[in-house]
Amino acid sequence: MKKLIALTLTAILAATSAQATDLAPLNLKYRATVAGLPLGKLKLHIDRDDGRYKAAVSFKLVTLLRAILDGDAAASASGQLDQGKPTPKEFQFRIDGRKKNQHTAITFNENGDPSEIKATPPLRKTNYRIGLDQASGTIDPASAAVLLASPRENACALSMDVFDGAKRHRITLTGVSEAPDARGVITCAGLYERIAGFKAKYMTPAARSYPFSAQLVEDIDGGWLPVKIWADTKFGPASATFYR
């Protein structure tokens, strides 16, 4: 179930390259469900000003699931914007677990590549967890939210690698942007892929990737924001839906 929450969060943050840097602040809210049952609520806040950005994401589990699942999660990031491209400076992630809390902090160098990781408790040493040298060219999950709100020519054009401190993931949106429906919504096909840092059993052809779908709508700044993300899982259909 923790992997399902992570996939839902990552999928919501999937977006594309930016053109502008001084854009209106964003406050977005989503309801997450599995097999029609409520899982929790996710909130996203983004500030962009004078070539800098800050992004914050929080997920709160519904009360009935707190006895069997890890609890709330939160992530934040800050960095620079250059021609709309985010260059992360730092990333923070925490989970309030049932038995223990987890905290991960990633520092990035001037090129935007991860350069240091601090974790409490320390990350487990395994023969499959990747090092910083294998995380070059990635972006952290919270900085991906900055791309979420950015203008682009094709609403369904994206390929982005995400590094969470231990694993490398890839989020891809595909499809030709057609005329929006009556609500202004465009639907894209999506694919989540495990790239590196996973046990061998999760890297088989049948297990390493999962398709999903994303409905996007254009905001007042010309960016494309997810209004709904959904996918089939072994627990049943999972979705995250925007609400006001």
Secondary structure, DSSP 8 states (H G I E B T S, - for coil): -HHHHHHHHHHHH-----S-SS---EEEEEEEEETTEEEEEEEEEEEEETTEEEEEEEEEE-GGGTTTS---EEEEEEEEEETTEEEEEEEEEEEE-SS-EEEEEEEE-TTS-EEEEEEES-----SS---GGG-TT-B-TTTHHHHHT-B-S-TT-EEEEEE-SS-EEEEEEES------TTSEEEEEEEEEEEESS-GGGSSTTTSEEEEEEEEEE-TTSBEEEEEEEEEETTEEEEEEE--
